[in-house]
């Protein structure tokens, strides 16, 4: 019974589901038909609206095209009218220009005729001048013979006579000028000079004495043995590398000494040895030491150039000079004179010269330049024989310095005559920088010993009356007996004294020997 009931329930459920599905299907079909009809109606309305808008757009476009054509026509007509007016103005301008050209042509014709007349007049005058010159030349050729006839002297004799008269007149005028200058009392110009020098010294930023660069290196025994090993057992091999004499003194400590006045190579050698001691583990062969020397030499060249350019800047000048001049000036950084650094000395002298020149209304830059370069010869005194002033003068001329600067360099110690006031100015600035308190120092005993040695060497010769060592021992002035010495023996005596001083006396730089022989004639008018 239960299986039948189950079947019946299943059939009823299927029938109910089928009826429900049929109902919903009918509902959906009706809605779809209505939606289709509404869509067709809307499509018809949209087609009508699109047609209407298309007609409106076409009408609007036709109206705009017509308006554009009308505007274009108006613009073309306006441009045509403007171009016509412009052409009319150009025609009027051309007519005016043609009238001006015609007028200028007429004026040029008048000027051309005038120039032709003037040229004709000048040609006539030129011919007259040429004729007069010829006549003058003929007369000049006749003058000598006429003068010879009138004066009864030859032309050579007349020239000699005129020359003698001119020389005598010039000598008389020079003596008169010298007499007038000698009559001016010192009280008129010495106070002014002292005032100017005082102003310059007061405005100068002074430099103090610097210690002289070391000329030796102190080593321990092990460090000295390491250097000796690099040299193959002989310390003299360093002289070949450093290009300066090198000596060693060995006691508790070893001292390697550089016996040279070449301050630059001495400084390079000192730096090389100190670097070798510092890096003894890396520098173990002679080749390493030679490479270090080359490296330090290149560094020194750059350093010297830098010091040279810096000197120009500190002196208030632009470093416009030959590279050799800059190098020489930079080398003075390692040069001293009585413990005064010569690089600082030249800068100080340049500043003093500029201050004095400003007070005297002279060329300040020219004065500074002459004073800055006045000691460049000292950079080569170990290579070239002679006075550093003369050496510097020749170098300055060789490298294109101005003649005033060249003369000031050569004349600052009196070896060359003064040709301008700048030479005297450089002499004053040099003396002020070297002679001011604190600039230089020397042991008093050594100084007096050197002065006494110089005077003693001169007094050893017969015929000597007085001997004076001046300029801190740079010059020796010797007064001789004019009755016992003639001019030739006086010249020979100067050479003999110089030779004796060179052989027997130790001195820095050079000593100028001046032998003076005077003759005085005196008579009393009664």
LUMSEVO-795350 format. One line per 10 residues: number of its first residue (from 1); for each residue y, x, z of C-alpha. Coordinates in nm, 4 decimals. Layout:
N
NUM> Y:X:Z | ...
REM end
This chain:
526
1> 0.0000:0.0000:0.0000 | 0.2326:0.2817:0.0880 | 0.2009:0.4559:-0.2489 | 0.3085:0.1378:-0.4242 | 0.6067:0.0979:-0.1981 | 0.7126:0.4498:-0.2761 | 0.6934:0.3903:-0.6507 | 0.8966:0.0714:-0.6236 | 1.1689:0.2456:-0.4234 | 1.1844:0.5248:-0.6811
11> 1.2199:0.2715:-0.9643 | 1.4981:0.0907:-0.7775 | 1.6864:0.4172:-0.7217 | 1.6598:0.5077:-1.0911 | 1.7820:0.1637:-1.1975 | 2.0791:0.1876:-0.9554 | 2.1716:0.5366:-1.0820 | 2.1518:0.4284:-1.4450 | 2.3758:0.1270:-1.3795 | 2.6334:0.3369:-1.2024
21> 2.6340:0.5958:-1.4824 | 2.6821:0.3207:-1.7446 | 2.9775:0.1781:-1.5512 | 3.1569:0.5111:-1.5243 | 3.0939:0.5859:-1.8902 | 3.2626:0.2669:-1.9959 | 3.5596:0.3375:-1.7747 | 3.6047:0.6906:-1.9185 | 3.5708:0.5709:-2.2798 | 3.8482:0.3144:-2.2259
31> 4.0845:0.5699:-2.0739 | 4.0206:0.8183:-2.3584 | 4.1038:0.5552:-2.6207 | 4.4290:0.4663:-2.4518 | 4.5258:0.8382:-2.4183 | 4.4583:0.8936:-2.7883 | 4.6802:0.6041:-2.8871 | 4.9631:0.7344:-2.6651 | 4.9310:1.0875:-2.8156 | 4.9536:0.9500:-3.1701
41> 5.2665:0.7543:-3.0798 | 5.4326:1.0628:-2.9209 | 5.3470:1.2755:-3.2247 | 5.5202:1.0258:-3.4495 | 5.8291:1.0294:-3.2299 | 5.8339:1.4155:-3.2283 | 5.8126:1.4237:-3.6067 | 6.1083:1.1928:-3.6328 | 6.3116:1.3992:-3.3846 | 6.2269:1.7266:-3.5644
51> 6.3304:1.5818:-3.8980 | 6.6607:1.4601:-3.7550 | 6.7382:1.8005:-3.5944 | 6.6470:1.9833:-3.9156 | 6.8962:1.7760:-4.1087 | 7.1655:1.8475:-3.8477 | 7.1010:2.2242:-3.8621 | 7.1144:2.2265:-4.2406 | 7.4473:2.0436:-4.2325 | 7.5888:2.2847:-3.9750
61> 7.4758:2.5879:-4.1768 | 7.6335:2.4519:-4.4943 | 7.9620:2.3987:-4.3066 | 7.9567:2.7513:-4.1617 | 7.8843:2.9094:-4.5004 | 8.1751:2.7238:-4.6509 | 8.4041:2.8409:-4.3685 | 8.2887:3.2051:-4.4099 | 8.3597:3.1909:-4.7826 | 8.7043:3.0528:-4.7124
71> 8.7811:3.3228:-4.4525 | 8.6548:3.6001:-4.6814 | 8.8755:3.4790:-4.9617 | 9.1770:3.4795:-4.7326 | 9.0995:3.8323:-4.6090 | 9.0574:3.9641:-4.9637 | 9.3849:3.8114:-5.0651 | 9.5578:3.9673:-4.7611 | 9.4083:4.3138:-4.8308 | 9.5109:4.2928:-5.1958
81> 9.8670:4.2102:-5.0920 | 9.8785:4.5022:-4.8414 | 9.7404:4.7480:-5.0990 | 9.9992:4.6356:-5.3494 | 10.2786:4.6941:-5.0941 | 10.1375:5.0381:-5.0078 | 10.1231:5.1362:-5.3748 | 10.4848:5.0311:-5.4145 | 10.5868:5.2490:-5.1165 | 10.3923:5.5464:-5.2567
91> 10.5618:5.5061:-5.5918 | 10.9016:5.5120:-5.4192 | 10.8003:5.8223:-5.2201 | 10.6853:5.9996:-5.5366 | 11.0142:5.9207:-5.7014 | 11.2062:6.0643:-5.4052 | 10.9833:6.3781:-5.3982 | 11.0337:6.4254:-5.7712 | 11.4094:6.4091:-5.7180 | 11.3875:6.6641:-5.4325
101> 11.1732:6.9024:-5.6406 | 11.4177:6.8796:-5.9257 | 11.7068:6.9548:-5.6889 | 11.5158:7.2499:-5.5346 | 11.4410:7.3821:-5.8823 | 11.8084:7.3804:-5.9693 | 11.8908:7.5557:-5.6426 | 11.6247:7.8222:-5.7059 | 11.7686:7.8856:-6.0481 | 12.1101:7.9445:-5.8903
111> 11.9587:8.1783:-5.6271 | 11.7617:8.3644:-5.8930 | 12.0797:8.4279:-6.0865 | 12.2500:8.5457:-5.7642 | 11.9597:8.7798:-5.6806 | 11.9698:8.9213:-6.0304 | 12.3371:8.9998:-5.9853 | 12.2715:9.1593:-5.6444 | 11.9803:9.3643:-5.7805 | 12.2010:9.4929:-6.0572
121> 12.4690:9.5880:-5.8004 | 12.2132:9.7610:-5.5749 | 12.0688:9.9518:-5.8699 | 12.4126:10.0846:-5.9482 | 12.4685:10.1814:-5.5827 | 12.1258:10.3481:-5.5678 | 12.2070:10.5536:-5.8708 | 12.5345:10.6542:-5.7076 | 12.3547:10.7490:-5.3821 | 12.0989:10.9545:-5.5757
131> 12.3789:11.1365:-5.7537 | 12.5578:11.2016:-5.4217 | 12.2358:11.3348:-5.2665 | 12.1924:11.5722:-5.5557 | 12.5492:11.6906:-5.5111 | 12.4878:11.7321:-5.1346 | 12.1739:11.9338:-5.2029 | 12.3617:12.1595:-5.4385 | 12.6370:12.2063:-5.1807 | 12.3818:12.2835:-4.9070
141> 12.2272:12.5528:-5.1204 | 12.5725:12.7024:-5.1658 | 12.6655:12.6884:-4.7920 | 12.4558:12.9894:-4.6722 | 12.5988:13.2185:-4.9370 | 12.9503:13.0892:-4.8642 | 12.9024:13.1437:-4.4901 | 12.7565:13.4879:-4.5433 | 13.0532:13.5761:-4.7589 | 13.3028:13.4363:-4.5045
151> 13.1362:13.5786:-4.1916 | 13.0057:13.8952:-4.3543 | 12.6649:13.8257:-4.1883 | 12.3227:13.7419:-4.3282 | 12.1638:13.4032:-4.2594 | 11.9047:13.5625:-4.0296 | 12.1769:13.7342:-3.8273 | 12.3681:13.4078:-3.7938 | 12.0539:13.2247:-3.6771 | 11.9884:13.4943:-3.4191
161> 12.3453:13.4766:-3.2958 | 12.3375:13.0959:-3.2658 | 12.0000:13.1164:-3.0862 | 12.1339:13.3691:-2.8352 | 12.4405:13.1566:-2.7676 | 12.2267:12.8453:-2.7073 | 11.9918:13.0353:-2.4737 | 12.2835:13.1802:-2.2794 | 12.4429:12.8355:-2.2545 | 12.1156:12.6817:-2.1306
171> 12.0663:12.9584:-1.8731 | 12.4210:12.9182:-1.7489 | 12.3790:12.5432:-1.7157 | 12.0439:12.5848:-1.5349 | 12.1950:12.8328:-1.2907 | 12.4847:12.5969:-1.2269 | 12.2460:12.3068:-1.1601 | 12.0332:12.5244:-0.9325 | 12.3423:12.6380:-0.7430 | 12.4508:12.2773:-0.6954
181> 12.1050:12.1796:-0.5677 | 12.0991:12.4753:-0.3307 | 12.4351:12.3686:-0.1876 | 12.2950:12.0306:-0.0835 | 12.2197:12.0607:0.2894 | 11.8684:11.9855:0.4094 | 12.0106:11.7267:0.6439 | 12.0776:11.5046:0.3400 | 11.7168:11.4659:0.2218 | 11.4790:11.5782:0.5001
191> 11.5414:11.2680:0.7183 | 11.4698:11.0425:0.4195 | 11.1490:11.2293:0.3419 | 11.0389:11.2112:0.7052 | 11.1162:10.8401:0.7159 | 10.9091:10.7687:0.4027 | 10.6190:10.9818:0.5292 | 10.6389:10.8164:0.8713 | 10.6264:10.4694:0.7156 | 10.3227:10.5683:0.5054
201> 10.1371:10.7207:0.8015 | 10.2173:10.4202:1.0206 | 10.0701:10.1791:0.7661 | 9.7618:10.3897:0.6985 | 9.4249:10.2788:0.8324 | 9.2993:10.6138:0.9595 | 8.9451:10.7471:0.9448 | 8.8014:10.9624:1.2205 | 8.6150:11.2894:1.1834 | 8.2537:11.2473:1.0760
211> 7.9725:11.4803:1.1625 | 7.8825:11.7293:0.8930 | 7.5614:11.6352:0.7050 | 7.2592:11.8176:0.8405 | 7.1459:12.1244:0.6444 | 6.8077:12.1561:0.8186 | 6.5072:11.9524:0.9278 | 6.3266:12.0142:1.2574 | 5.9468:11.9691:1.2514 | 5.6654:11.9900:1.4988
221> 5.3957:12.2491:1.4401 | 5.1525:11.9946:1.2944 | 5.4198:11.8495:1.0656 | 5.5139:12.1979:0.9451 | 5.1474:12.2759:0.8751 | 5.1235:11.9551:0.6703 | 5.4291:12.0576:0.4628 | 5.2886:12.4093:0.4252 | 4.9574:12.2662:0.3036 | 5.1374:12.0577:0.0403
231> 5.3152:12.3743:-0.0801 | 4.9937:12.5690:-0.1163 | 5.0624:12.7925:0.1819 | 5.4120:12.9165:0.0828 | 5.7291:12.7376:0.1821 | 5.9229:12.9081:-0.1014 | 5.7607:12.6607:-0.3400 | 5.9992:12.3974:-0.2043 | 6.2897:12.5999:-0.3477 | 6.1485:12.5500:-0.6971
241> 6.1161:12.1744:-0.6426 | 6.4470:12.1176:-0.4637 | 6.6384:12.3676:-0.6847 | 6.8098:12.5129:-0.3755 | 6.7218:12.8042:-0.1411 | 6.4831:12.6854:0.1340 | 6.3934:12.8924:0.4410 | 6.1673:12.8251:0.7402 | 6.1998:12.9466:1.0990 | 5.8917:12.8941:1.3129
251> 5.8952:12.9175:1.6945 | 5.7995:12.6393:1.9332 | 5.9222:12.4030:1.6652 | 5.9644:12.4722:1.2956 | 6.3046:12.4431:1.1278 | 6.3328:12.4170:0.7502 | 6.6871:12.5186:0.6497 | 6.8669:12.4590:0.3189 | 7.0983:12.7547:0.2488 | 7.3269:12.6007:-0.0150
261> 7.6670:12.4389:-0.0647 | 7.5164:12.1898:-0.3099 | 7.5534:11.8956:-0.0731 | 7.3826:11.6409:-0.2991 | 7.0600:11.8331:-0.3566 | 7.0626:11.9328:0.0108 | 7.0776:11.5663:0.1127 | 6.7995:11.4715:-0.1324 | 6.5805:11.7517:0.0048 | 6.6434:11.6395:0.3631
271> 6.5483:11.2811:0.2785 | 6.2345:11.3929:0.0945 | 6.1116:11.5994:0.3910 | 6.1869:11.3227:0.6417 | 6.0035:11.0687:0.4224 | 5.7123:11.3085:0.3843 | 5.6850:11.3439:0.7628 | 5.7092:10.9674:0.8097 | 5.4392:10.8912:0.5489 | 5.2204:11.1957:0.5916
281> 4.9023:10.9910:0.5393 | 5.0147:10.8703:0.1974 | 5.1701:11.1986:0.0781 | 4.8753:11.4349:0.0722 | 4.9212:11.6366:-0.2493 | 5.1910:11.8402:-0.4190 | 5.2059:11.5791:-0.6960 | 5.2874:11.3097:-0.4377 | 5.5706:11.5278:-0.3058 | 5.7068:11.5905:-0.6579
291> 5.6967:11.2159:-0.7345 | 5.8838:11.1473:-0.4106 | 6.1504:11.4027:-0.5133 | 6.1952:11.2288:-0.8483 | 6.2221:10.8890:-0.6793 | 6.4778:11.0080:-0.4249 | 6.6786:11.1823:-0.7004 | 6.6991:10.8566:-0.8984 | 6.8008:10.6680:-0.5848 | 7.0697:10.9279:-0.5163
301> 7.2149:10.8896:-0.8684 | 7.2525:10.5154:-0.8154 | 7.3965:10.5720:-0.4687 | 7.6518:10.8227:-0.6018 | 7.7636:10.5793:-0.8724 | 7.8031:10.3105:-0.6085 | 8.0163:10.5380:-0.3897 | 8.2335:10.6293:-0.6896 | 8.3028:10.2665:-0.7804 | 8.3596:10.1787:-0.4147
311> 8.6205:10.4550:-0.3844 | 8.8222:10.2992:-0.6671 | 8.8069:9.9583:-0.4994 | 8.9055:10.0925:-0.1557 | 9.2005:10.2704:-0.3165 | 9.3156:9.9421:-0.4693 | 9.2271:10.0397:-0.8277 | 8.9969:9.8975:-1.0925 | 8.6960:10.1275:-1.1544 | 8.7947:10.1919:-1.5149
321> 8.7076:10.5566:-1.5744 | 8.4541:10.7720:-1.7543 | 8.1114:10.7536:-1.5909 | 8.1245:11.1280:-1.5187 | 8.4517:11.0839:-1.3281 | 8.2899:10.8078:-1.1202 | 7.9870:11.0301:-1.0560 | 8.2028:11.3249:-0.9459 | 8.4026:11.1030:-0.7125 | 8.0816:10.9612:-0.5621
331> 7.9383:11.3097:-0.5017 | 8.2313:11.3837:-0.2678 | 8.0723:11.1450:-0.0159 | 7.8345:11.4299:0.0749 | 8.1044:11.7017:0.0726 | 8.3034:11.8045:0.3794 | 8.5944:12.0381:0.4476 | 8.6434:12.1385:0.8117 | 8.4256:11.8351:0.9015 | 8.6540:11.5982:0.7057
341> 8.4544:11.3874:0.4626 | 8.6105:11.4521:0.1214 | 8.5239:11.1061:-0.0138 | 8.7178:10.9463:0.2712 | 8.9895:11.2101:0.2318 | 9.0501:11.1198:-0.1346 | 9.0664:10.7471:-0.0534 | 9.3073:10.8161:0.2326 | 9.5228:11.0399:0.0107 | 9.5299:10.7682:-0.2581
351> 9.6434:10.5095:-0.0045 | 9.9145:10.7444:0.1252 | 10.0313:10.8251:-0.2280 | 10.0529:10.4547:-0.3093 | 10.2568:10.3816:0.0046 | 10.4971:10.6690:-0.0652 | 10.5307:10.5676:-0.4324 | 10.6140:10.2122:-0.3289 | 10.8916:10.3392:-0.0998 | 11.0275:10.5567:-0.3818
361> 10.9989:10.2782:-0.6452 | 10.7467:10.4736:-0.8553 | 10.4305:10.3629:-1.0337 | 10.1982:10.2837:-0.7410 | 9.8742:10.2658:-0.9433 | 9.9444:10.5954:-1.1191 | 10.0139:10.7664:-0.7864 | 9.6947:10.6253:-0.6324 | 9.4827:10.7324:-0.9284 | 9.6182:11.0875:-0.9311
371> 9.5593:11.1258:-0.5557 | 9.2133:10.9653:-0.5718 | 9.0941:11.2157:-0.8346 | 9.2744:11.5256:-0.7049 | 8.9610:11.6786:-0.5437 | 8.6903:11.5911:-0.8020 | 8.6606:11.9626:-0.8802 | 8.5065:12.0154:-0.5354 | 8.1961:11.8314:-0.6564 | 8.1233:12.1244:-0.8926
381> 8.2474:12.4299:-0.7026 | 7.8840:12.5285:-0.6418 | 7.8205:12.5290:-1.0193 | 8.1516:12.6441:-1.1757 | 8.3553:12.9492:-1.0770 | 8.7230:12.8971:-0.9999 | 8.9647:12.6823:-0.8062 | 8.8598:12.3233:-0.7514 | 9.2092:12.2124:-0.8592 | 9.1796:12.3878:-1.1964
391> 8.8202:12.2672:-1.2414 | 8.9248:11.9083:-1.1651 | 9.2234:11.9385:-1.3993 | 8.9997:12.0482:-1.6878 | 8.7446:11.7740:-1.6193 | 9.0128:11.5039:-1.6016 | 9.1559:11.6184:-1.9360 | 8.8069:11.6298:-2.0889 | 8.7256:11.2745:-1.9822 | 9.0490:11.1157:-2.1028
401> 9.2731:11.0856:-1.7973 | 9.6489:11.0554:-1.8490 | 9.8463:11.3833:-1.8745 | 10.0425:11.2973:-1.5582 | 9.7165:11.2582:-1.3634 | 9.5732:11.5784:-1.5141 | 9.8811:11.7794:-1.4135 | 9.8881:11.6310:-1.0626 | 9.5232:11.7331:-1.0094 | 9.5824:12.0903:-1.1279
411> 9.9114:12.1343:-0.9406 | 9.8190:12.0021:-0.5958 | 9.7483:12.3579:-0.4718 | 10.0071:12.5342:-0.6878 | 9.7707:12.6830:-0.9510 | 9.9497:12.4817:-1.2218 | 10.3223:12.4102:-1.2443 | 10.4533:12.0649:-1.1494 | 10.5422:11.8604:-1.4562 | 10.6227:11.5311:-1.2818
421> 10.7166:11.3919:-0.9446 | 10.3607:11.2579:-0.9103 | 10.2294:11.6147:-0.8732 | 10.4561:11.6691:-0.5717 | 10.3598:11.3280:-0.4369 | 9.9877:11.4153:-0.4559 | 10.0541:11.7474:-0.2795 | 10.2282:11.5597:0.0025 | 9.9537:11.2964:0.0330 | 9.6830:11.5659:0.0341
431> 9.8608:11.7632:0.3052 | 9.9265:11.4516:0.5158 | 9.5622:11.3396:0.4980 | 9.4218:11.6831:0.5758 | 9.6824:11.7818:0.8341 | 9.7185:11.4656:1.0410 | 9.5826:11.4783:1.3992 | 9.2099:11.4070:1.4131 | 9.1458:11.4570:1.0429 | 8.9791:11.7979:1.0660
441> 8.8517:12.0238:1.3355 | 8.7535:12.3861:1.3603 | 8.6800:12.6099:1.6542 | 9.0031:12.7782:1.7557 | 8.8409:13.1193:1.7939 | 8.6831:13.1005:1.4482 | 9.0125:13.0003:1.2912 | 9.2112:13.2881:1.4476 | 8.9353:13.5339:1.3644 | 8.9469:13.4300:0.9990
451> 9.3290:13.4562:0.9869 | 9.3192:13.8016:1.1492 | 9.0477:13.9193:0.9104 | 9.2563:13.8130:0.6105 | 9.5697:13.9876:0.7338 | 9.3743:14.2982:0.8381 | 9.2170:14.3254:0.4921 | 9.5611:14.3231:0.3276 | 9.7188:14.5720:0.5724 | 9.4510:14.8298:0.4878
461> 9.6428:14.9193:0.1688 | 9.9462:15.1531:0.1660 | 10.2956:15.0249:0.0916 | 10.2506:14.6952:0.2791 | 10.5503:14.5700:0.4801 | 10.4509:14.2173:0.5953 | 10.1398:13.9996:0.5641 | 10.1322:13.6245:0.6307 | 9.8281:13.3940:0.6086 | 9.9581:13.0421:0.5307
471> 9.8136:12.6986:0.4511 | 9.5364:12.7359:0.7113 | 9.4168:13.0568:0.5500 | 9.4104:12.9264:0.1942 | 9.6906:13.1626:0.0817 | 9.7817:13.5195:0.1764 | 10.1392:13.6299:0.1100 | 10.1973:14.0065:0.1069 | 10.5442:14.1693:0.1117 | 10.5460:14.5245:-0.0298
481> 10.7973:14.8080:-0.0250 | 10.9862:14.7953:-0.3549 | 11.0621:15.1690:-0.3326 | 10.6948:15.2643:-0.3194 | 10.5553:14.9952:-0.5500 | 10.6432:14.9273:-0.9131 | 10.5471:14.6132:-1.1066 | 10.2188:14.7511:-1.2431 | 10.1016:14.8759:-0.9036 | 10.1991:14.5390:-0.7511
491> 9.9713:14.3554:-0.9944 | 9.6871:14.5984:-0.9283 | 9.7385:14.5592:-0.5520 | 9.6934:14.1804:-0.5749 | 9.3605:14.2307:-0.7536 | 9.2457:14.4942:-0.5013 | 9.3301:14.2733:-0.2004 | 9.1472:13.9764:-0.3547 | 8.8405:14.1902:-0.4197 | 8.8399:14.3307:-0.0645
501> 8.8703:13.9813:0.0893 | 8.5814:13.8521:-0.1258 | 8.3592:14.1393:-0.0115 | 8.4452:14.1555:0.3591 | 8.5739:13.8152:0.4800 | 8.3818:13.4879:0.5136 | 8.5960:13.1858:0.4236 | 8.5553:12.8339:0.2820 | 8.6754:12.7563:-0.0696 | 8.9133:13.0217:-0.2014
511> 9.2099:13.2296:-0.0890 | 9.5155:13.2737:-0.3094 | 9.6720:13.6209:-0.2819 | 10.0446:13.6466:-0.3588 | 10.2066:13.9926:-0.3598 | 10.5886:13.9824:-0.3415 | 10.8078:14.2733:-0.4454 | 11.1817:14.2163:-0.4110 | 11.4813:14.4326:-0.4962 | 11.8143:14.3579:-0.3340
521> 12.1441:14.5088:-0.4526 | 12.4410:14.4742:-0.2208 | 12.7955:14.6032:-0.2402 | 13.1172:14.5238:-0.0538 | 13.4368:14.4492:-0.2431 | 13.7466:14.6072:-0.0836
REM end
